[in-house]
Amino acid sequence: MLRVGELCETKKAYYFGYIIHRLLMCALSRRAEDDRDHYGNKRLDLAGPLLGGLFRMLFRKLTRDVRSYMQKCVDNGKEVNFQFAIKAKTVTSGLKYSLATGNWGQANQAGTRAGVSQSNKKLQGLREELNAIVPYLEEMRKKKVERWDQFVDVIEQIKKVASEIRPADIVPFRIPVDQSDLSLRKLEELTKELQSLQKEKSDRLKQVMEHLNTLHSLCEVLGVDFKQTVNEVHPSLGEADGSKNLSNCTIESLASAASRLCELKVQRMQKVESEVLRLEQLKVSKMKDLVLKKKTELEEHRRRAHLISEEGYAAEFSDEVIEAGVVDPALVLEQIEAHIATVKEEAFSRKDILEKVERWLNACEEAQVTMLHLILMTFLS
């Protein structure tokens, strides 16, 4: 009981708060009811402190007896006999009595504490004592099974995550078959190890997904089968569902495959660039040939239409300018086509005159031929 004094108000407040808290926990079914007679709810001194205190008390009694005996011998003038002075059975009999009865002290002496054996006198027999202990024993067994299930669950998760991260160099995790250490400290250590492995798995999974995304984009660009490529690294990478292999070897193989495809992409880009350059050169060559052909066609149309070539046009579309690439051949070709169309229109507008000129030229040619024929005949005759 707490003392009733003005200086104990804080302690009493703490005590009442503690009692009310336990009462509320019991009312809310968050805590089982307590048995005040159960040893778990009592403050008991164990064998070590009890034996130590008993030995000190018995040894003091022994020294008192020795001193009393020696004082009597001195008072009576007798010789001291240590064999009678030191009674070894004082300590031995006291220890045997306490161990047998559970009374940790001398009978009829202040401060004598009752042991477990005396506390059990209120029970009527071993059956009643067993019935009082069995519920707590069953509860402890249930807690042990639950704790063991927690250990097994954490250990299985550790083995699973470790097999995904390090399948080649994993050391099999040994489950404590003897179940000797199922403390919360051990469970917390395993949980921390599991969290560390899960973090490492998350980091590795992030790296693997980055490599897979890179490979997927490269395979789409290069026209390579993505599933076949990742299956060559590891079959689990090609599956949409399920766990993936996250070992160092897998990550290195993915990085190597991505690097190889990048090199292939660069090589293909270089080939494409060289091919584009070749086609551009071929296009320019063909355009130059076509420009020269169209230029000849334009000159032919001008000759037939009896038109005189313009000086600016001749300088603009000269062979040297086209060969030097000063102007775009496509632009030159477009302008030549426009000039051809203009010449054709002008020739069509002069069609009647041109026909007459053509007939006149033909007649002149026939007259010249006839004149030459007459001259030749005259000369021969």
TORMARTI-880459 format. One record per residue (C-alpha): residue in three letters; x, y, z. Coordinates in steps of 0.05 Angstrom, whole numbers, plus 5000, padded with zeros to 4 digits. Last residue first. Layout:
TORMARTI-880459
ALAXYZ...
end
This chain:
TORMARTI-880459
SER554853521575LEU557753401644PHE557854141661THR550854251638MET548453641677LEU551953891739ILE549154581732LEU542254301721HIS542753861783LEU545454431825MET539654861803THR534754301819VAL537854201888GLN537754941902ALA530654981880GLU528754391924GLU532354721983CYS528955371970ALA522255021966ASN523654682032LEU525555342063TRP519255662036ARG515055082062GLU518255152130VAL517455892130LYS510155802113GLU509355282167LEU513055732216ILE508556312200ASP502355892211LYS504955592275ARG507356232305SER502756192366PHE504555452373ALA511955622373GLU510756142427GLU506955632469LYS512355112458VAL517755612476THR514155792540ALA513155062559ILE520554932546HIS522455542588ALA518155282646GLU521354602641ILE528154942641GLN526155322704GLU524054682739LEU530454322718VAL534654902744LEU530954882810ALA531954122815PRO539254212796ASP540254682856VAL545155232837VAL552655282850GLY553454532839ALA559954612800GLU557254162745ILE551054592737VAL554855252735GLU559954962685ASP554554682640SER551355372632PHE544155472656GLU544956172684ALA549956412631ALA545656152574TYR539356442605GLY542557122613GLU544657112540GLU537756922514SER537556392460ILE534856622392LEU528356322368HIS527455972301ALA521755552329ARG525454922308ARG531855182338ARG528455392402HIS525354702410GLU532054382399GLU535354842449LEU530054652500GLU531153912487THR538554002497LYS537254362562LYS532453802582LYS537953282570LEU543053702608VAL538253782666LEU536753032665ASP544052872667LYS545053372724MET539053082761LYS541852382752SER548452592782VAL545052972839LYS540752362854LEU546751902852GLN550352362901GLU544252372946LEU543551622939ARG550851532960LEU549852003019VAL543551633039GLU547350973035SER553051253077GLU548051513128VAL544350853128LYS550750463138GLN552750923195MET545950853226ARG546450103220GLN553250103255VAL550550563310LYS544450113320LEU548949493323GLU553249843375CYS547050013415LEU544649293408ARG551149033437SER550849533494ALA543749323511ALA545848593509SER551848733555ALA547449123604LEU542448553604SER548048043615GLU550848463673ILE544048503706THR542947753697CYS549847583725ASN548848043785SER542447663802LEU535547943794ASN531847343764LYS524647553754SER518547363795GLY511947203762ASP507747553709ALA509847853642GLU514747293628GLY520747443583LEU525347603641SER524346923673PRO527646563614HIS534446903628VAL539247273581GLU537346873518ASN530146963539VAL531247713538THR533247703464GLN527847203444LYS522547633475PHE525148273441ASP525347983370VAL529748473332GLY527048993284LEU532649483298VAL528250053324GLU523449593361CYS529149193390LEU532649823414SER526250073448HIS525249403482LEU532549343502THR532350023536ASN525949853572LEU528949193594HIS535249533620GLU531150033660MET526749463686VAL533049073709GLN535949683745LYS529349803781LEU528849073800ARG535949103828ASP534149703872SER527649363896LYS531448713910GLU536549093951LYS530949413990GLN527648734000LEU534248434023SER535148984075GLN527948904098LEU529048154106GLU535348264146LYS531648764190THR526048244200LEU531147714218GLU534348164270GLU527448354297LEU525647614304LYS532047494343ARG530548074390LEU523347854397SER525947194425LEU524946524392ASP531846244410SER531645504428GLN527045294371ASP531244654365VAL530144674290PRO533245364284ILE532045454209ARG538645474171PHE538945954112PRO541945624051VAL548046034027ILE546446373962ASP552146413911ALA548446233847PRO541346453862ARG543547133890ILE537947633883GLU532047183867SER534346633915ALA535547163969VAL528447413962LYS525546713969LYS530246514026ILE528747154064GLN521247064053GLU521646354079ILE525546594140VAL520347134155ASP514546634150VAL518246104191PHE519846604246GLN512646864248ASP510146144251TRP514846014309ARG512046624346GLU505046364336VAL506945674360LYS510545974421LYS504546414436LYS500045794434ARG504845414479MET504946004528GLU497346014530GLU497145274541LEU501945334599TYR497945904628PRO491645484624VAL495344864653ILE498145214716ALA491745264758ASN489444564737LEU496244294757GLU495744614826GLU488744324835ARG491243644814LEU497343694859GLY493143784920GLN488644224964LEU491844884948LYS492445365007LYS499045045026ASN502145274960SER504445924990GLN508245525043SER512045134990VAL513545764950GLY517346085007ALA515046475068ARG519747025089THR522747085159GLY523947815174ALA523047745249GLN524947075277ASN520146555306ALA523046025259GLN529646195226GLY529646455155TRP527846255084ASN522045795101GLY521145375038THR520544735079ALA525844285050LEU530644805022SER529945225085TYR531244635132LYS537144385091LEU540345075092GLY539445155167SER542044455180THR548344595141VAL549745285171THR548845075244LYS551644385229ALA558644675226LYS558644825301ILE565045215315ALA566245295390PHE566244555408GLN571944395359PHE575045065375ASN576444865447VAL577945495488GLU581345345554LYS577245505617GLY577846105662ASN570346145674ASP569546845645VAL574346695587CYS570846045570LYS564046385574GLN566446935527MET569146405479TYR562446055476SER558646715465ARG563446925410VAL562746255374ASP555146275381ARG555046985353THR559546785296LEU554946205277LYS548746635281ARG552147135234PHE553746555187LEU546546325189MET543947025170ARG549147105115PHE547446415088LEU540046565088GLY541047215050GLY545246874997LEU540546284992LEU534646754981PRO538347184931GLY540346574889ALA533846164896LEU529246694867ASP525947264903LEU518747314884ARG514747944866LYS507947664849ASN503747714786GLY507347164748TYR506646724810HIS499146684802ASP495146834865ARG493047524840ASP490047204778ASP489747744725GLU484147844674ALA486447824602ARG488248464566ARG485348794504SER478348584523LEU476049314528ALA474549224602CYS481348914615MET484949484581LEU480649974620LEU482449654686ARG489849634668HIS489750384652ILE485850534716ILE491050164758TYR496950524724GLY493551204732PHE492151054805TYR499550884815TYR502151494779ALA497551944819LYS499651604884LYS506951704866THR505752444852GLU501752544916CYS506852204961LEU509752814996GLU503152995029GLY502652325062VAL498351705061ARG503351155047LEU502250714986MET500050005000
end
